[in-house]
């Protein structure tokens, strides 16, 4: 019981007084109810709705890449510009499998082959073709390979980009994904000038691979190998490599998680502990 002493020495029960005041004044009750509903609605908008709203990526971070050697040039798939907040260096990220049969080449190049033969990766922005980037320094990835039954964590090709003032970059988020998380694949639709976001739900997570169920089963994913997977906050949480079809006919995407991307330039960095299991 909460009591208060009046000027003349009398005491009142504040709780009982406020309760009687509240019950005796319908207008007060109405206003308090309205304010409570408004407060709950604000909490919903701030904390719940963003989890369902599609992110808005910055401009000139998605590219159609061309890979140059002294003799030939080949182009395939997608690449994106991402920056690691830890070191501030921007990178041009795509798939290792685009240096092989997936890009109509006779053989799959190794990471050492790429470092020796490819002199530059050139990216034409998918949102403004006048914006072109050139990345010359390939980051060697020992053991790089196409995604296989052992995982997708080595199907990556990364080039260092010049750190130019005014260039936008996606940010990397290595927080472990959880099954049921909503994500988006940011891609350019083949044969069109349009970019878009295709939503999906995480179905499987490991340190080597993520798999996700597409909500739009009719979407066109041609040319999306190397496209970024982004969260509701607009940060990169993985990279799309391709699709597979389950026995039920549903289409899933797969690719390496953000921790595998960061491991290319920070191989000694330990992955963050997942909420699904105790830290090692």
ChimeraX commands (.cxc) that place a marker at each C-alpha (Angstrom):
marker #1 position 0.00,0.00,0.00 radius 0.5
marker #1 position 1.36,3.42,-1.02 radius 0.5
marker #1 position 0.40,6.35,1.25 radius 0.5
marker #1 position 1.00,10.07,1.02 radius 0.5
marker #1 position 0.81,12.66,3.85 radius 0.5
marker #1 position -1.25,15.81,3.23 radius 0.5
marker #1 position -0.39,19.28,4.49 radius 0.5
marker #1 position -2.75,18.96,7.50 radius 0.5
marker #1 position -1.29,15.68,8.65 radius 0.5
marker #1 position -3.88,13.42,6.99 radius 0.5
marker #1 position -2.77,10.43,4.93 radius 0.5
marker #1 position -4.40,8.90,1.86 radius 0.5
marker #1 position -3.96,5.63,0.01 radius 0.5
marker #1 position -2.67,6.74,-3.40 radius 0.5
marker #1 position -3.40,3.40,-5.06 radius 0.5
marker #1 position -7.05,3.37,-3.96 radius 0.5
marker #1 position -7.44,7.06,-4.82 radius 0.5
marker #1 position -6.12,6.60,-8.38 radius 0.5
marker #1 position -8.27,3.49,-8.88 radius 0.5
marker #1 position -11.45,5.38,-7.84 radius 0.5
marker #1 position -10.45,8.34,-10.00 radius 0.5
marker #1 position -9.89,6.06,-13.02 radius 0.5
marker #1 position -13.20,4.21,-12.59 radius 0.5
marker #1 position -15.19,7.39,-12.02 radius 0.5
marker #1 position -14.00,9.17,-15.19 radius 0.5
marker #1 position -14.81,7.36,-18.46 radius 0.5
marker #1 position -13.01,10.02,-20.51 radius 0.5
marker #1 position -9.80,9.42,-18.58 radius 0.5
marker #1 position -10.17,5.67,-19.15 radius 0.5
marker #1 position -10.69,6.22,-22.87 radius 0.5
marker #1 position -7.59,8.39,-23.20 radius 0.5
marker #1 position -5.44,5.99,-21.20 radius 0.5
marker #1 position -6.65,3.07,-23.32 radius 0.5
marker #1 position -5.92,5.01,-26.50 radius 0.5
marker #1 position -2.40,5.89,-25.33 radius 0.5
marker #1 position -1.74,2.27,-24.40 radius 0.5
marker #1 position -2.85,1.02,-27.83 radius 0.5
marker #1 position -0.74,3.69,-29.51 radius 0.5
marker #1 position 2.29,2.70,-27.44 radius 0.5
marker #1 position 1.86,-1.00,-28.38 radius 0.5
marker #1 position 1.49,-0.05,-32.05 radius 0.5
marker #1 position 4.71,1.99,-31.96 radius 0.5
marker #1 position 6.57,-0.95,-30.41 radius 0.5
marker #1 position 5.22,-3.18,-33.20 radius 0.5
marker #1 position 6.33,-0.76,-35.92 radius 0.5
marker #1 position 9.81,-0.33,-34.47 radius 0.5
marker #1 position 10.62,-3.91,-33.48 radius 0.5
marker #1 position 8.38,-6.32,-35.42 radius 0.5
marker #1 position 7.56,-4.78,-38.79 radius 0.5
marker #1 position 11.20,-4.34,-39.94 radius 0.5
marker #1 position 11.64,-8.11,-39.80 radius 0.5
marker #1 position 9.05,-8.43,-42.60 radius 0.5
marker #1 position 9.86,-5.31,-44.63 radius 0.5
marker #1 position 12.20,-5.70,-47.60 radius 0.5
marker #1 position 15.54,-3.87,-47.25 radius 0.5
marker #1 position 16.60,-1.05,-49.57 radius 0.5
marker #1 position 20.15,-1.64,-50.85 radius 0.5
marker #1 position 22.29,1.38,-51.79 radius 0.5
marker #1 position 23.01,2.14,-55.43 radius 0.5
marker #1 position 25.94,0.78,-57.43 radius 0.5
marker #1 position 26.74,-2.22,-55.23 radius 0.5
marker #1 position 25.52,-4.94,-57.63 radius 0.5
marker #1 position 27.51,-5.68,-60.79 radius 0.5
marker #1 position 27.75,-7.78,-63.93 radius 0.5
marker #1 position 31.41,-8.90,-63.83 radius 0.5
marker #1 position 33.90,-9.43,-66.64 radius 0.5
marker #1 position 37.23,-11.14,-65.93 radius 0.5
marker #1 position 40.22,-10.08,-68.00 radius 0.5
marker #1 position 43.35,-12.03,-68.91 radius 0.5
marker #1 position 46.08,-11.03,-71.38 radius 0.5
marker #1 position 44.44,-13.11,-74.12 radius 0.5
marker #1 position 40.71,-13.39,-73.44 radius 0.5
marker #1 position 37.86,-11.98,-71.37 radius 0.5
marker #1 position 34.91,-13.88,-70.05 radius 0.5
marker #1 position 31.83,-12.73,-68.20 radius 0.5
marker #1 position 29.24,-14.60,-66.15 radius 0.5
marker #1 position 27.04,-14.34,-63.09 radius 0.5
marker #1 position 26.89,-11.50,-60.61 radius 0.5
marker #1 position 29.27,-9.74,-58.22 radius 0.5
marker #1 position 28.78,-7.26,-55.39 radius 0.5
marker #1 position 30.76,-4.69,-53.47 radius 0.5
marker #1 position 30.95,-5.28,-49.75 radius 0.5
marker #1 position 32.92,-3.68,-46.94 radius 0.5
marker #1 position 34.05,-5.33,-43.76 radius 0.5
marker #1 position 33.44,-2.90,-40.93 radius 0.5
marker #1 position 36.50,-4.27,-39.10 radius 0.5
marker #1 position 39.07,-3.09,-41.64 radius 0.5
marker #1 position 37.12,-0.70,-43.89 radius 0.5
marker #1 position 38.44,-2.30,-47.08 radius 0.5
marker #1 position 35.91,-2.73,-49.92 radius 0.5
marker #1 position 35.89,-6.02,-51.82 radius 0.5
marker #1 position 34.50,-7.25,-55.13 radius 0.5
marker #1 position 32.93,-10.62,-54.32 radius 0.5
marker #1 position 31.68,-13.31,-56.66 radius 0.5
marker #1 position 31.69,-17.11,-57.05 radius 0.5
marker #1 position 34.78,-19.25,-57.69 radius 0.5
marker #1 position 32.67,-21.53,-59.89 radius 0.5
marker #1 position 32.39,-18.69,-62.44 radius 0.5
marker #1 position 36.00,-19.45,-63.39 radius 0.5
marker #1 position 35.10,-22.82,-64.87 radius 0.5
marker #1 position 32.46,-24.82,-66.75 radius 0.5
marker #1 position 29.68,-22.78,-65.13 radius 0.5
marker #1 position 30.94,-19.89,-67.30 radius 0.5
marker #1 position 31.43,-22.12,-70.38 radius 0.5
marker #1 position 35.15,-22.60,-69.73 radius 0.5
marker #1 position 36.75,-25.95,-70.52 radius 0.5
marker #1 position 38.23,-26.52,-67.06 radius 0.5
marker #1 position 37.80,-25.17,-63.56 radius 0.5
marker #1 position 40.56,-22.73,-62.62 radius 0.5
marker #1 position 42.21,-23.04,-59.23 radius 0.5
marker #1 position 42.77,-20.07,-56.96 radius 0.5
marker #1 position 46.43,-20.11,-58.01 radius 0.5
marker #1 position 45.38,-20.08,-61.69 radius 0.5
marker #1 position 43.19,-17.04,-61.11 radius 0.5
marker #1 position 45.98,-15.18,-59.33 radius 0.5
marker #1 position 48.36,-15.95,-62.20 radius 0.5
marker #1 position 46.07,-15.45,-65.23 radius 0.5
marker #1 position 43.35,-12.92,-64.35 radius 0.5
marker #1 position 44.72,-9.39,-64.45 radius 0.5
marker #1 position 41.53,-7.59,-63.44 radius 0.5
marker #1 position 37.85,-7.98,-62.66 radius 0.5
marker #1 position 35.65,-5.28,-64.16 radius 0.5
marker #1 position 32.14,-4.67,-62.88 radius 0.5
marker #1 position 29.37,-2.74,-64.63 radius 0.5
marker #1 position 26.77,-1.51,-62.17 radius 0.5
marker #1 position 23.36,-3.13,-62.50 radius 0.5
marker #1 position 21.63,0.08,-61.40 radius 0.5
marker #1 position 23.71,2.59,-63.39 radius 0.5
marker #1 position 25.75,1.17,-66.30 radius 0.5
marker #1 position 27.85,4.34,-66.37 radius 0.5
marker #1 position 29.32,3.28,-63.03 radius 0.5
marker #1 position 32.23,0.87,-63.64 radius 0.5
marker #1 position 34.67,-0.53,-61.11 radius 0.5
marker #1 position 38.03,-2.21,-61.71 radius 0.5
marker #1 position 39.54,-4.62,-59.17 radius 0.5
marker #1 position 43.10,-5.76,-59.83 radius 0.5
marker #1 position 44.21,-7.50,-56.64 radius 0.5
marker #1 position 42.84,-11.02,-56.35 radius 0.5
marker #1 position 42.78,-12.43,-52.81 radius 0.5
marker #1 position 44.26,-15.93,-52.86 radius 0.5
marker #1 position 41.97,-18.55,-51.33 radius 0.5
marker #1 position 43.85,-21.84,-50.73 radius 0.5
marker #1 position 41.65,-24.83,-51.49 radius 0.5
marker #1 position 39.07,-22.83,-53.43 radius 0.5
marker #1 position 36.60,-25.13,-55.18 radius 0.5
marker #1 position 33.10,-25.32,-56.54 radius 0.5
marker #1 position 30.35,-26.08,-54.03 radius 0.5
marker #1 position 30.06,-29.82,-53.48 radius 0.5
marker #1 position 28.77,-32.35,-50.99 radius 0.5
marker #1 position 31.22,-31.06,-48.39 radius 0.5
marker #1 position 29.85,-27.52,-48.48 radius 0.5
marker #1 position 29.91,-24.18,-50.28 radius 0.5
marker #1 position 32.37,-22.27,-48.08 radius 0.5
marker #1 position 35.20,-22.31,-50.67 radius 0.5
marker #1 position 33.14,-21.32,-53.71 radius 0.5
marker #1 position 34.24,-17.71,-53.49 radius 0.5
marker #1 position 36.38,-15.32,-55.51 radius 0.5
marker #1 position 37.33,-12.00,-53.94 radius 0.5
marker #1 position 39.19,-8.99,-55.33 radius 0.5
marker #1 position 40.30,-5.88,-53.46 radius 0.5
marker #1 position 38.71,-2.64,-54.66 radius 0.5
marker #1 position 40.13,0.87,-54.38 radius 0.5
marker #1 position 38.73,2.66,-51.35 radius 0.5
marker #1 position 37.28,5.68,-53.12 radius 0.5
marker #1 position 35.41,8.44,-51.34 radius 0.5
marker #1 position 31.70,8.40,-52.14 radius 0.5
marker #1 position 31.46,4.77,-53.27 radius 0.5
marker #1 position 28.65,2.90,-51.55 radius 0.5
marker #1 position 29.19,-0.61,-50.27 radius 0.5
marker #1 position 27.09,-3.27,-48.67 radius 0.5
marker #1 position 28.16,-4.17,-45.14 radius 0.5
marker #1 position 29.00,-7.67,-43.98 radius 0.5
marker #1 position 27.09,-9.18,-41.05 radius 0.5
marker #1 position 28.64,-12.37,-39.66 radius 0.5
marker #1 position 26.02,-12.90,-36.95 radius 0.5
marker #1 position 25.00,-16.57,-37.27 radius 0.5
marker #1 position 21.75,-17.13,-39.13 radius 0.5
marker #1 position 18.95,-19.13,-37.57 radius 0.5
marker #1 position 16.48,-21.42,-39.29 radius 0.5
marker #1 position 13.34,-19.43,-40.04 radius 0.5
marker #1 position 15.15,-16.13,-40.59 radius 0.5
marker #1 position 13.87,-14.15,-43.57 radius 0.5
marker #1 position 16.47,-13.10,-46.13 radius 0.5
marker #1 position 16.53,-11.66,-49.66 radius 0.5
marker #1 position 18.62,-12.41,-52.73 radius 0.5
marker #1 position 19.52,-9.15,-54.47 radius 0.5
marker #1 position 19.79,-9.78,-58.22 radius 0.5
marker #1 position 19.42,-8.43,-61.72 radius 0.5
marker #1 position 16.80,-10.22,-63.80 radius 0.5
marker #1 position 18.35,-11.74,-66.93 radius 0.5
marker #1 position 17.51,-10.00,-70.18 radius 0.5
marker #1 position 16.08,-6.94,-68.46 radius 0.5
marker #1 position 17.37,-3.72,-66.96 radius 0.5
marker #1 position 15.63,-4.44,-63.66 radius 0.5
marker #1 position 17.09,-5.36,-60.30 radius 0.5
marker #1 position 15.02,-6.84,-57.51 radius 0.5
marker #1 position 14.84,-8.65,-54.21 radius 0.5
marker #1 position 13.59,-12.22,-54.01 radius 0.5
marker #1 position 12.57,-13.19,-50.48 radius 0.5
marker #1 position 13.38,-16.53,-48.91 radius 0.5
marker #1 position 13.33,-18.26,-45.54 radius 0.5
marker #1 position 16.38,-19.98,-44.05 radius 0.5
marker #1 position 15.85,-23.75,-43.99 radius 0.5
marker #1 position 19.34,-25.03,-43.10 radius 0.5
marker #1 position 22.42,-23.43,-41.57 radius 0.5
marker #1 position 25.98,-24.62,-41.01 radius 0.5
marker #1 position 29.40,-22.97,-40.95 radius 0.5
marker #1 position 29.91,-24.14,-44.53 radius 0.5
marker #1 position 26.55,-23.54,-46.19 radius 0.5
marker #1 position 23.13,-21.96,-45.91 radius 0.5
marker #1 position 20.01,-23.15,-47.73 radius 0.5
marker #1 position 16.80,-21.22,-48.11 radius 0.5
marker #1 position 13.30,-21.69,-49.48 radius 0.5
marker #1 position 12.16,-19.11,-52.03 radius 0.5
marker #1 position 8.76,-17.57,-51.40 radius 0.5
marker #1 position 8.30,-16.77,-55.10 radius 0.5
marker #1 position 8.76,-20.14,-56.76 radius 0.5
marker #1 position 8.31,-18.65,-60.25 radius 0.5
marker #1 position 11.11,-16.06,-60.05 radius 0.5
marker #1 position 13.83,-16.01,-62.73 radius 0.5
marker #1 position 17.23,-16.63,-61.12 radius 0.5
marker #1 position 19.32,-16.93,-64.29 radius 0.5
marker #1 position 22.65,-15.18,-63.87 radius 0.5
marker #1 position 22.28,-14.84,-60.09 radius 0.5
marker #1 position 25.34,-16.92,-59.18 radius 0.5
marker #1 position 27.40,-14.58,-57.02 radius 0.5
marker #1 position 24.46,-12.40,-55.95 radius 0.5
marker #1 position 24.44,-11.21,-52.32 radius 0.5
marker #1 position 22.05,-12.57,-49.70 radius 0.5
marker #1 position 20.96,-9.71,-47.48 radius 0.5
marker #1 position 19.10,-9.38,-44.20 radius 0.5
marker #1 position 16.21,-7.09,-43.24 radius 0.5
marker #1 position 18.84,-4.57,-42.15 radius 0.5
marker #1 position 20.32,-4.59,-45.67 radius 0.5
marker #1 position 23.56,-6.33,-44.66 radius 0.5
marker #1 position 25.24,-9.23,-46.44 radius 0.5
marker #1 position 24.67,-12.55,-44.65 radius 0.5
marker #1 position 25.76,-14.84,-47.48 radius 0.5
marker #1 position 26.09,-15.29,-51.24 radius 0.5
marker #1 position 23.76,-17.08,-53.64 radius 0.5
marker #1 position 25.34,-19.84,-55.75 radius 0.5
marker #1 position 22.38,-21.50,-57.37 radius 0.5
marker #1 position 19.19,-23.47,-56.95 radius 0.5
marker #1 position 18.16,-27.05,-56.40 radius 0.5
marker #1 position 14.74,-28.67,-56.45 radius 0.5
marker #1 position 13.52,-30.87,-53.60 radius 0.5
marker #1 position 11.60,-34.12,-54.07 radius 0.5
marker #1 position 8.39,-32.17,-53.50 radius 0.5
marker #1 position 9.22,-29.84,-56.38 radius 0.5
marker #1 position 10.02,-26.79,-54.25 radius 0.5
marker #1 position 13.01,-24.66,-55.23 radius 0.5
marker #1 position 15.73,-23.85,-52.71 radius 0.5
marker #1 position 18.80,-21.64,-52.96 radius 0.5
marker #1 position 22.18,-22.33,-51.40 radius 0.5
marker #1 position 25.51,-20.63,-50.85 radius 0.5
marker #1 position 28.26,-19.78,-48.37 radius 0.5
marker #1 position 27.43,-17.78,-45.20 radius 0.5
marker #1 position 28.98,-14.40,-44.38 radius 0.5
marker #1 position 31.56,-16.02,-42.09 radius 0.5
marker #1 position 32.97,-17.89,-45.09 radius 0.5
marker #1 position 33.16,-14.64,-47.08 radius 0.5
marker #1 position 35.06,-12.88,-44.31 radius 0.5
marker #1 position 37.39,-15.88,-43.93 radius 0.5
marker #1 position 38.78,-15.18,-47.41 radius 0.5
marker #1 position 40.55,-12.03,-46.22 radius 0.5
marker #1 position 40.61,-12.87,-42.50 radius 0.5
marker #1 position 41.35,-16.61,-42.35 radius 0.5
marker #1 position 42.38,-16.44,-38.70 radius 0.5
marker #1 position 39.10,-14.87,-37.56 radius 0.5
marker #1 position 37.06,-17.26,-35.43 radius 0.5
marker #1 position 33.35,-17.55,-36.29 radius 0.5
marker #1 position 30.88,-16.10,-33.82 radius 0.5
marker #1 position 29.13,-18.60,-31.58 radius 0.5
marker #1 position 25.71,-19.65,-32.80 radius 0.5
marker #1 position 22.70,-19.25,-30.53 radius 0.5
marker #1 position 21.83,-22.84,-31.44 radius 0.5
marker #1 position 24.79,-24.40,-29.65 radius 0.5
marker #1 position 27.30,-23.45,-26.92 radius 0.5
marker #1 position 30.56,-21.80,-27.87 radius 0.5
marker #1 position 33.37,-24.29,-28.57 radius 0.5
marker link #1:1,2 radius 0.2
marker link #1:2,3 radius 0.2
marker link #1:3,4 radius 0.2
marker link #1:4,5 radius 0.2
marker link #1:5,6 radius 0.2
marker link #1:6,7 radius 0.2
marker link #1:7,8 radius 0.2
marker link #1:8,9 radius 0.2
marker link #1:9,10 radius 0.2
marker link #1:10,11 radius 0.2
marker link #1:11,12 radius 0.2
marker link #1:12,13 radius 0.2
marker link #1:13,14 radius 0.2
marker link #1:14,15 radius 0.2
marker link #1:15,16 radius 0.2
marker link #1:16,17 radius 0.2
marker link #1:17,18 radius 0.2
marker link #1:18,19 radius 0.2
marker link #1:19,20 radius 0.2
marker link #1:20,21 radius 0.2
marker link #1:21,22 radius 0.2
marker link #1:22,23 radius 0.2
marker link #1:23,24 radius 0.2
marker link #1:24,25 radius 0.2
marker link #1:25,26 radius 0.2
marker link #1:26,27 radius 0.2
marker link #1:27,28 radius 0.2
marker link #1:28,29 radius 0.2
marker link #1:29,30 radius 0.2
marker link #1:30,31 radius 0.2
marker link #1:31,32 radius 0.2
marker link #1:32,33 radius 0.2
marker link #1:33,34 radius 0.2
marker link #1:34,35 radius 0.2
marker link #1:35,36 radius 0.2
marker link #1:36,37 radius 0.2
marker link #1:37,38 radius 0.2
marker link #1:38,39 radius 0.2
marker link #1:39,40 radius 0.2
marker link #1:40,41 radius 0.2
marker link #1:41,42 radius 0.2
marker link #1:42,43 radius 0.2
marker link #1:43,44 radius 0.2
marker link #1:44,45 radius 0.2
marker link #1:45,46 radius 0.2
marker link #1:46,47 radius 0.2
marker link #1:47,48 radius 0.2
marker link #1:48,49 radius 0.2
marker link #1:49,50 radius 0.2
marker link #1:50,51 radius 0.2
marker link #1:51,52 radius 0.2
marker link #1:52,53 radius 0.2
marker link #1:53,54 radius 0.2
marker link #1:54,55 radius 0.2
marker link #1:55,56 radius 0.2
marker link #1:56,57 radius 0.2
marker link #1:57,58 radius 0.2
marker link #1:58,59 radius 0.2
marker link #1:59,60 radius 0.2
marker link #1:60,61 radius 0.2
marker link #1:61,62 radius 0.2
marker link #1:62,63 radius 0.2
marker link #1:63,64 radius 0.2
marker link #1:64,65 radius 0.2
marker link #1:65,66 radius 0.2
marker link #1:66,67 radius 0.2
marker link #1:67,68 radius 0.2
marker link #1:68,69 radius 0.2
marker link #1:69,70 radius 0.2
marker link #1:70,71 radius 0.2
marker link #1:71,72 radius 0.2
marker link #1:72,73 radius 0.2
marker link #1:73,74 radius 0.2
marker link #1:74,75 radius 0.2
marker link #1:75,76 radius 0.2
marker link #1:76,77 radius 0.2
marker link #1:77,78 radius 0.2
marker link #1:78,79 radius 0.2
marker link #1:79,80 radius 0.2
marker link #1:80,81 radius 0.2
marker link #1:81,82 radius 0.2
marker link #1:82,83 radius 0.2
marker link #1:83,84 radius 0.2
marker link #1:84,85 radius 0.2
marker link #1:85,86 radius 0.2
marker link #1:86,87 radius 0.2
marker link #1:87,88 radius 0.2
marker link #1:88,89 radius 0.2
marker link #1:89,90 radius 0.2
marker link #1:90,91 radius 0.2
marker link #1:91,92 radius 0.2
marker link #1:92,93 radius 0.2
marker link #1:93,94 radius 0.2
marker link #1:94,95 radius 0.2
marker link #1:95,96 radius 0.2
marker link #1:96,97 radius 0.2
marker link #1:97,98 radius 0.2
marker link #1:98,99 radius 0.2
marker link #1:99,100 radius 0.2
marker link #1:100,101 radius 0.2
marker link #1:101,102 radius 0.2
marker link #1:102,103 radius 0.2
marker link #1:103,104 radius 0.2
marker link #1:104,105 radius 0.2
marker link #1:105,106 radius 0.2
marker link #1:106,107 radius 0.2
marker link #1:107,108 radius 0.2
marker link #1:108,109 radius 0.2
marker link #1:109,110 radius 0.2
marker link #1:110,111 radius 0.2
marker link #1:111,112 radius 0.2
marker link #1:112,113 radius 0.2
marker link #1:113,114 radius 0.2
marker link #1:114,115 radius 0.2
marker link #1:115,116 radius 0.2
marker link #1:116,117 radius 0.2
marker link #1:117,118 radius 0.2
marker link #1:118,119 radius 0.2
marker link #1:119,120 radius 0.2
marker link #1:120,121 radius 0.2
marker link #1:121,122 radius 0.2
marker link #1:122,123 radius 0.2
marker link #1:123,124 radius 0.2
marker link #1:124,125 radius 0.2
marker link #1:125,126 radius 0.2
marker link #1:126,127 radius 0.2
marker link #1:127,128 radius 0.2
marker link #1:128,129 radius 0.2
marker link #1:129,130 radius 0.2
marker link #1:130,131 radius 0.2
marker link #1:131,132 radius 0.2
marker link #1:132,133 radius 0.2
marker link #1:133,134 radius 0.2
marker link #1:134,135 radius 0.2
marker link #1:135,136 radius 0.2
marker link #1:136,137 radius 0.2
marker link #1:137,138 radius 0.2
marker link #1:138,139 radius 0.2
marker link #1:139,140 radius 0.2
marker link #1:140,141 radius 0.2
marker link #1:141,142 radius 0.2
marker link #1:142,143 radius 0.2
marker link #1:143,144 radius 0.2
marker link #1:144,145 radius 0.2
marker link #1:145,146 radius 0.2
marker link #1:146,147 radius 0.2
marker link #1:147,148 radius 0.2
marker link #1:148,149 radius 0.2
marker link #1:149,150 radius 0.2
marker link #1:150,151 radius 0.2
marker link #1:151,152 radius 0.2
marker link #1:152,153 radius 0.2
marker link #1:153,154 radius 0.2
marker link #1:154,155 radius 0.2
marker link #1:155,156 radius 0.2
marker link #1:156,157 radius 0.2
marker link #1:157,158 radius 0.2
marker link #1:158,159 radius 0.2
marker link #1:159,160 radius 0.2
marker link #1:160,161 radius 0.2
marker link #1:161,162 radius 0.2
marker link #1:162,163 radius 0.2
marker link #1:163,164 radius 0.2
marker link #1:164,165 radius 0.2
marker link #1:165,166 radius 0.2
marker link #1:166,167 radius 0.2
marker link #1:167,168 radius 0.2
marker link #1:168,169 radius 0.2
marker link #1:169,170 radius 0.2
marker link #1:170,171 radius 0.2
marker link #1:171,172 radius 0.2
marker link #1:172,173 radius 0.2
marker link #1:173,174 radius 0.2
marker link #1:174,175 radius 0.2
marker link #1:175,176 radius 0.2
marker link #1:176,177 radius 0.2
marker link #1:177,178 radius 0.2
marker link #1:178,179 radius 0.2
marker link #1:179,180 radius 0.2
marker link #1:180,181 radius 0.2
marker link #1:181,182 radius 0.2
marker link #1:182,183 radius 0.2
marker link #1:183,184 radius 0.2
marker link #1:184,185 radius 0.2
marker link #1:185,186 radius 0.2
marker link #1:186,187 radius 0.2
marker link #1:187,188 radius 0.2
marker link #1:188,189 radius 0.2
marker link #1:189,190 radius 0.2
marker link #1:190,191 radius 0.2
marker link #1:191,192 radius 0.2
marker link #1:192,193 radius 0.2
marker link #1:193,194 radius 0.2
marker link #1:194,195 radius 0.2
marker link #1:195,196 radius 0.2
marker link #1:196,197 radius 0.2
marker link #1:197,198 radius 0.2
marker link #1:198,199 radius 0.2
marker link #1:199,200 radius 0.2
marker link #1:200,201 radius 0.2
marker link #1:201,202 radius 0.2
marker link #1:202,203 radius 0.2
marker link #1:203,204 radius 0.2
marker link #1:204,205 radius 0.2
marker link #1:205,206 radius 0.2
marker link #1:206,207 radius 0.2
marker link #1:207,208 radius 0.2
marker link #1:208,209 radius 0.2
marker link #1:209,210 radius 0.2
marker link #1:210,211 radius 0.2
marker link #1:211,212 radius 0.2
marker link #1:212,213 radius 0.2
marker link #1:213,214 radius 0.2
marker link #1:214,215 radius 0.2
marker link #1:215,216 radius 0.2
marker link #1:216,217 radius 0.2
marker link #1:217,218 radius 0.2
marker link #1:218,219 radius 0.2
marker link #1:219,220 radius 0.2
marker link #1:220,221 radius 0.2
marker link #1:221,222 radius 0.2
marker link #1:222,223 radius 0.2
marker link #1:223,224 radius 0.2
marker link #1:224,225 radius 0.2
marker link #1:225,226 radius 0.2
marker link #1:226,227 radius 0.2
marker link #1:227,228 radius 0.2
marker link #1:228,229 radius 0.2
marker link #1:229,230 radius 0.2
marker link #1:230,231 radius 0.2
marker link #1:231,232 radius 0.2
marker link #1:232,233 radius 0.2
marker link #1:233,234 radius 0.2
marker link #1:234,235 radius 0.2
marker link #1:235,236 radius 0.2
marker link #1:236,237 radius 0.2
marker link #1:237,238 radius 0.2
marker link #1:238,239 radius 0.2
marker link #1:239,240 radius 0.2
marker link #1:240,241 radius 0.2
marker link #1:241,242 radius 0.2
marker link #1:242,243 radius 0.2
marker link #1:243,244 radius 0.2
marker link #1:244,245 radius 0.2
marker link #1:245,246 radius 0.2
marker link #1:246,247 radius 0.2
marker link #1:247,248 radius 0.2
marker link #1:248,249 radius 0.2
marker link #1:249,250 radius 0.2
marker link #1:250,251 radius 0.2
marker link #1:251,252 radius 0.2
marker link #1:252,253 radius 0.2
marker link #1:253,254 radius 0.2
marker link #1:254,255 radius 0.2
marker link #1:255,256 radius 0.2
marker link #1:256,257 radius 0.2
marker link #1:257,258 radius 0.2
marker link #1:258,259 radius 0.2
marker link #1:259,260 radius 0.2
marker link #1:260,261 radius 0.2
marker link #1:261,262 radius 0.2
marker link #1:262,263 radius 0.2
marker link #1:263,264 radius 0.2
marker link #1:264,265 radius 0.2
marker link #1:265,266 radius 0.2
marker link #1:266,267 radius 0.2
marker link #1:267,268 radius 0.2
marker link #1:268,269 radius 0.2
marker link #1:269,270 radius 0.2
marker link #1:270,271 radius 0.2
marker link #1:271,272 radius 0.2
marker link #1:272,273 radius 0.2
marker link #1:273,274 radius 0.2
marker link #1:274,275 radius 0.2
marker link #1:275,276 radius 0.2
marker link #1:276,277 radius 0.2
marker link #1:277,278 radius 0.2
marker link #1:278,279 radius 0.2
marker link #1:279,280 radius 0.2
view
